[in-house]
Amino acid sequence: MIRFTNVHMQYPGGIDALKNINMHIEQGAMAFVTGRSGAGKSTLLRLIALIERHTRGQIIVNGQNLERVRRNRVALFRRNIGFMFQDHRLLNDRTVFDNVALPLVIAGHDHQEVKKRVQAALDKVGLLSKQKSVPVTLSAGEQQRVGIARAVVHRPALLLADEPTGNLDPALSWEIMCLFEQFNQVGVTILIASHDLEMIKRMRKRIITLREGRTLTHVSDHHGKK
Amino acid sequence: MKPKQTQTAEYGRKKSFRSLFEIWLLQHLQAIIFSLGQLCRNPIASFLTASVIGISLALPAGFFIILENTRLITAGWEGSVEITAFLKMDVDDDAAREFAKKLSGQSDIAKVDLITREQALEEYRQLSGYTHALDALDENPLPSLLLIKPALGEFSEKTAEELLNKLQAVPEIENAQYDQQWVKRLNAIIGIVQRIVLILAVFLGIAVLIIIGNTIRMLIYHRRSEIEVAKLFGATDGFIQRPFLYSGFWYGLFGGVIAWALITISLLLLQAPADSLAQLYTSNFKLIGLTIKEAFLLIFSGILLGLIGSWISVQRHLRAIEPA
């Protein structure tokens, strides 16, 4: 699903964010990217989502070589990816329903289809009763769950989450992780950036550790085989 | 992995043409309604913006109407332009009658009135009061006079002038003249005013573009985070710019309607005084307003300026916003 070959990422100004990254995440896998702040976790996800372009090497996502995805095809490429953020990035002038509906509206689904899928997604994260609420009236955990619903409502092949539990207490974090696992079990490939090493160890999934822009292969292999 | 690959590569392409068209239509409808909703959410601000646009459109359109009315009045005046041709003294009344008849047969002459030497003398006698002085003369000092009304076509000024030149070359005519200078000056003034209205229209058109462009720019920055999220979830540039373009459309439309309303109200206010003035001149002059075609043209130019203004703004500001 995701294959990095000798990937370098240098930001303008000569800062090397990622150096010589090689990794492969299989279709249907669930993996974590960890490391200290500034180790390159976010950059890695941003490269996969084509928010940023890598400067050297090759990235293949879902069979597509990212170098060959032209600017005007980026939008279509992203429709097969779901996103989640630490700061949830929900739109506060819209209801929960409208927030979750956004990826479907972008893809041009008709109203009935949108309604059906949004309600199904909200049901899965346990927030169907809050569909008419505005995000600010929800708790932090609920907001994050709305974020998950939005990230999966269009049934993407790949889900990218950048510190999805960064603002949550351990119990809520665990709840969110279990939700991710459920989606993974129905076939969504999931890549989560997190610095919460204790929690992700408990998940018993593959862990890719970044340090100063490089992968620590041994650590990730060790956890992956567990 | 293989089947998934092709599915992804064909994403959005595998849909039939019909359903693609339906999506396109649906998204346009959504953008139209959404942008209208945005306008209605801030009714006062939207109304103020539309009013500024309306006034900017109404000014040149109003001047245009004033010009049209002026032209209508002066067209009436030009129609009454007559050429006065004094015949030579040796042309007697019978010959003058013959000559007048000959002239009235010409295609560029609408009507010829003959004032014979006798009639002229009689008239002069009555009007001037110099009865005795005239009696003292043994010969009538006045020439025969032809009042010639040119057949005026589209470009009346030119035809009248051509006719005048022709008449002056006729041997029987001593001198032919009409108040050429006056009509020429008036037309020159109208020409200048016309040019001023044109320049004003261009300036105010640019002003409308700037107003709409700036309004859209603020809308874009106000919804920056929304644009970022939408781009992240695969929104195309077209999808993102559509509501902003429709906002420009709405501003232009409402601005045009307000301009039309302002002009209509102004004309209603002017109607009564214009009527009483016309009555004093015993003229059947009626103040003309915008025809339906012109009203549509006004509203259409509002919409066009709205779309262009928002398009420029969108091109400049929307591309710069990328998800971070």
Contacts between the chains, C-beta under 8 A, distances in Angstrom:
chain1	res1	chain2	res2	distance
A	1	B	1	7.4
A	27	B	1	5.1
A	27	B	4	6.7
A	49	B	232	7.2
A	51	B	232	7.5
A	51	B	322	7.1
A	51	B	323	5.3
A	51	B	324	7.3
A	62	B	4	6.9
A	62	B	5	6.7
A	62	B	8	4.9
A	63	B	1	7.0
A	63	B	4	7.2
A	63	B	5	3.2
A	63	B	6	7.9
A	63	B	8	6.2
A	63	B	9	6.8
A	64	B	5	7.9
A	64	B	8	6.7
A	64	B	9	6.9
A	72	B	236	8.0
A	72	B	237	7.9
A	75	B	231	7.3
A	75	B	234	4.9
A	75	B	235	6.1
A	75	B	236	4.4
A	75	B	237	7.5
A	75	B	239	7.8
A	76	B	11	5.9
A	76	B	12	5.1
A	76	B	234	6.5
A	76	B	236	7.7
A	77	B	234	7.5
A	78	B	231	7.8
A	78	B	232	6.5
A	78	B	233	6.6
A	78	B	234	4.0
A	79	B	11	6.3
A	79	B	12	7.2
A	79	B	233	7.3
A	79	B	234	3.5
A	80	B	8	5.4
A	80	B	11	6.2
A	80	B	234	8.0
A	81	B	234	7.8
A	83	B	232	5.3
A	83	B	233	7.0
A	89	B	225	6.8
A	89	B	228	7.7
A	89	B	229	5.5
A	91	B	225	7.1
A	91	B	226	5.3
A	91	B	229	6.8
A	102	B	229	6.9
A	102	B	230	6.6
A	102	B	233	5.9
A	103	B	233	4.3
A	103	B	234	7.0
A	105	B	30	7.0
A	106	B	230	6.2
A	106	B	233	5.5
A	106	B	234	5.7
A	106	B	235	4.5
A	106	B	239	6.0
A	107	B	234	7.0
A	108	B	23	3.4
A	108	B	24	7.8
A	108	B	26	6.3
A	108	B	27	5.7
A	110	B	22	7.9
A	110	B	26	6.6
A	150	B	233	7.9
A	154	B	233	7.5
A	157	B	4	6.4
A	157	B	8	6.8
